[in-house]
Amino acid sequence: MDDSAIVVLRETFRSANSYAEWATLAVVVGLIIEFGVLLIFAKEISRTEKWLLIFANILVAGGVGGEYVFGGRASTAAIQLQQASDEKIAAFSNDAAEAKRDAANAIERAATLEKDAAIARASVADATARAAEASRKAAEAELALQKIKSPRMLTPAQQDQISEIAKQFPKTPFILTIFDDPEAVTFMGQIEDSLTAGGWLEKQWNAGASIVFLRDGKTTLNLNSMEGLYVQADVSRSIDFGPAVIAVANQLKAAGIAALSQIGPMPSNMDKNAVFIQVGKKPL
């Protein structure tokens, strides 16, 4: 039932109640008139009957009057109770609507918090990934730094492997040049020992250099200003020395040493009849 129908019913109730009060009042007035008529005109009946009728009319008038008075009060109380009920229902409706709004706001806030939490989780995941990537790069950088700091060297097993390669090309003449640096000198000595142990023949070469590297009991070496390690042979001796150059350079690479094999035209002041192994400074 909608609100307009309820309003119509209330108005009908008020009207009917008003008419009922007027009808009750009319009955009381009629009884009073009847009482007066009975006192004035009823002479045929005995005194006792007259007083009994009067008493009965008084009772009826009192009952109807009481119905009028107390019925009106009851109707008024009913209307007031209905109004109070309507007010409470309206208050409950307002509370319910407010509760619904609060629930909707709470749901919206929960959705917002969930969204913020999802964004926070994504940010944490991204930060974690970035931290992991940074750690990986830091580890790589540390490893690269260690490689830069650590000197080039050949283990005894690696030197033996180079010696085995050298034995495949016995009595190959070779010449060493060196960068004047303790790391390069130590590394050059390991290569020198490996090749001589494989039967290669070290030659003295002095191309008129004013600065040389002197060694007690060993060949004097020319100094170079190179970086890295080169195993070289002149193109005119590529058939004789080419396979040996490539094989030794590849074995050095297998040992983790950056070595470059070169077979081409050598400068005129270089000895074409030997393999040149130029040990420069360690690359950064």
C-alpha angles and dihedrals in degrees: 000000000000127000095258092057090050091052090052091050092051092051090048090051092052092048094047091047091051092050091048090054092051090048091052090049090051091053090051091050091048091051091050090051090047089050091052092047090050092053095047108035107023101094099136095069124075123262091251094053090046093054091044090053090046090050091048092050090048089053092047092046090047092048094047091044090049090048089051094048100039094035089055091049090048091049091048090048090048091051091048091047090050090050091049089048091049091049091050091047089049089048091048089048090051090047090048091049090048090047089051090050090048090049091049090048090047091051090048091049090048090051090049091049090048090050091048089047090051090050090047091049090049090049091049091048091049091047090048091050091047091048090050090049091047090049090050092049090046090052090048091048091049090050091048090048091050090051090051093047097042115084123240110260143160121224117226089256091052091048089052090052091052089049090053090052090048090053089063087066103038123196093011108164115230138180126206129210122186141202108230098248129114093233093050092045092053093046092047090054091057091052091046093052092047094052096044089048086055092054101262118146118231116216131204113241127182114168093187092279113167092209119052137164110247122204129184111248093355138087120286112247130213115235121236134195095216132125121224132008126298130187106195143177133176116256090237089067097038092120092051101038106016098088091046092049093051095043094051093044091050092050090051089051089050087055090056096259120134100235127166123205116211129185113176146097109325125207114275093246093059123094107253092195098071142052111255118219109187114191108198129179118296112274116244 
